[in-house]
Amino acid sequence: MIKIINVTKDDSNIYGENDYEVWINTRLLTSFKHFRKEGLAMCLRKAADAVDNMKTQEDLNKLKVIYEMFQGIDKGVK
């Protein structure tokens, strides 16, 4: 399951910048900032960009684990 979660401490801040996290199953991949007024499509684009911009070795290790998880799904392994 892919989750994009608003983790802003003050959830009442609907006009300001909010903090979001991108998760796959139980693994936190990355985080990004987004203004709610920019809308859902922009939030999804920013989430995709945040995943694309993962560069550290720890980030790459996370992506490798997720890739391997999906390889198992392709082969019918659960």
C-alpha positions in Angstrom: 0.0 0.0 0.0 1.3 3.5 -0.9 0.4 6.2 1.6 1.0 9.9 1.5 0.3 11.2 5.0 0.0 14.8 6.2 2.2 14.8 9.4 2.0 18.5 10.1 1.9 19.0 13.9 -0.8 21.7 13.6 -3.4 20.2 11.3 -5.5 23.3 11.4 -2.9 25.0 9.2 -4.9 24.7 6.0 -3.3 27.7 4.3 0.3 27.3 5.2 2.9 24.8 4.2 2.3 21.3 5.4 4.7 18.3 6.0 4.0 15.0 4.2 5.5 11.6 4.3 5.5 8.9 1.6 5.2 5.3 2.8 5.1 1.9 1.2 3.6 -0.6 3.5 5.4 -0.1 6.8 8.5 1.6 5.3 8.9 5.4 5.4 10.5 6.4 2.0 10.8 10.2 2.1 9.1 13.4 3.0 8.2 16.7 1.3 6.4 20.0 1.9 3.1 21.1 0.2 0.5 23.8 0.4 -3.0 22.4 0.5 -4.3 25.2 -1.7 -2.1 23.8 -4.6 -4.5 20.8 -4.7 -4.3 17.0 -4.9 -2.6 16.7 -8.3 0.3 18.9 -7.2 0.6 16.9 -3.9 0.9 13.7 -5.9 3.5 15.3 -8.2 5.5 16.5 -5.2 5.3 13.0 -3.7 6.6 11.5 -7.0 9.4 14.1 -7.2 10.4 13.4 -3.6 10.7 9.7 -4.4 12.6 10.4 -7.6 15.0 12.7 -5.7 16.0 10.0 -3.1 19.8 10.0 -3.4 21.5 8.8 -0.2 22.7 5.2 0.2 20.0 4.7 2.8 17.4 6.0 0.4 18.7 3.7 -2.4 18.6 0.7 0.0 14.9 1.5 0.8 14.1 1.5 -2.9 16.0 -1.7 -3.5 13.9 -3.5 -0.8 10.7 -2.2 -2.3 11.8 -3.3 -5.8 12.5 -6.7 -4.5 9.1 -6.8 -2.8 7.4 -6.0 -6.2 9.5 -8.6 -8.0 8.0 -11.2 -5.6 4.5 -10.0 -6.5 5.3 -10.3 -10.2 6.2 -14.0 -9.7 3.1 -14.7 -7.7 4.9 -14.7 -4.3 3.0 -13.2 -1.4 
